Amino acid sequence: MIRIFAILLFIVPVFASAQSVSSSYATRDGRAGTVVITCPSSDNTFTAGPCPVAKPSPVTFAAPSTSAIVTPNTAVTVFAASSVATGCDFVNTGTAILYIDLTTTAAAGLPTSIPLQPGQSFHCPYPPAGAVSAVAAQAQSFVAIRY
């Protein structure tokens, strides 16, 4: 026969100190005891439940930058390799198709170059590992942000 024990009556947290918690328990078969949880200490914590939890680092946004294609059909580096920590966004503010590439030098017709029609935006689905580049068939501006 399999016995199933359940914690019955009460679990009452008793805070012994800022870094440990003890709880009393009782089971159906009459067993009782105390569980003590000792939490690691940390300077960068807040209390959430029985143990302090490290605060997440805030996300830092770079200011949006207006970039430009000065020479038609000549790609520009928008972000250097490894300078995008979490992601990036683009808005085509020009009047021609803007091609963005997250893997290699942007060019019209490349399968890795993403075309943005005038007024369209694009969100990077992952942080690019390499340099991010853009190109257009005419001189124009666009907005880019990294975070």
N, C-alpha and C positions, 0 to 999 in steps of 0.2 A: 504494500500500500504506500502510495506517495502522499506525504504530508505537505500541504501548502501552508506556509506561514505568512501571515500578513501583519503588517504593522498596524496595530489597533489604536486605541485611545488617543495618544497625544504625541506630537513632536513639537517640543517647545524649545526654541532657540534661546540659549543663555550665552550672552556675549561676555566671554572671559576677558578679552582684551581686544584691541583694534585688529589684531592679526589672527585670532582664533575664535572658533564657535563650537559650542557643545550642544548636543540635542539628546534628550532622553526619549526612549521608545519602549513599547511593550508589544508583545506578539500574542496571538490567540492562545498559544499553549502556555502562557504565563511567564515566558522569558522577558526579561527587562534588561536594559543596559543604557549606556551613554556612548554616543559617537562624538569624537572630537575632530574637528577639521582645523588644521593649522595652515594658514595662508602665508605665502612668501611675502616679505616686505618689499615695498617699492616706493620710490619717491614720487613717481608720476601715476598716482592711482586715485580712484574714487570708489566709494562703496556701492556695490550693486549686488545684492544677495549676500551670502555669507562671506565671500572673499572680495578683497579689492580687485578691481579690473583695470588694466592699463588703459589710459586714455588714448584714443586713436590720434594719429598725427593729422593735423589739418591739411586739407588739400590746398596747395598754393597755385593760384592762377596767374599766369603772366598776362600783362596788358595786351589787348588785341593790337596787332600791328597791321598797318596798311602797307601792303607790298605792291610791287609793280613789275610788270613785264616791260622792260625798256626796249629791248631789241626783239622784234617779231621772230617767232620760231626759234628762239634761243632760251633754253631752260635756265631758271634761276633756282638756287638753293634757298628754300624757305626756312627750314630748320636743319641745323647740323645733326650729324649722327649722334644718337643717344642723348639728345637734348630734350626729348619729349618723354616725360615720366609716366603719364597715365593715358593721354590721348590728345587729340587736336581737332579743330574745326576750321572750315574754310567757307567763305561766302564769295561768290563771283559777282563783283560790283561793276564789272566791265561790260562791254557790248559784244564780245566774241566768246567762243567756247574756251574755257580754261581747262587744261589737263593737269591733274595732280597725280604724282606717283609716290608711293610710300616705300618702294623697294629699289628703284633705279632712277636714272635720269628720265624725266617726263618727256613724252613725245606723242603726237597725235598718231593713233593707229596701234600703239603698243597695247597688248592685252592687260598689262599692269597699270597703265595710265587711266585714271578715272576722269571722264568728261563731265564738266559742269557747265550747263547752259547759263547764260546771263540771268542773274537773280537767284540761281540755285545755291544750296549749301550742302556741305558734306561733313559728316562726323567720322573721325577715324575710329574704327571698331576695336583697335588695339594700339598700344604704343609702338610706333615704328622703330625697328632696330637700326635702320640706316638713315641716311639723309633724306629729307622730304623735299621734292622739287616740283616746280610748276612751269608750264609753258602755254603760250597762246599764239594764234596766227597774227595778232596785231598787238601794238603797245596798249596796255591797259592796266588797271589796278584791281586788287582783290584784298580781302581781309582774312587774316589767319590768326589763330590763337592756339597756344599749347598749354597743357596743364599736366 
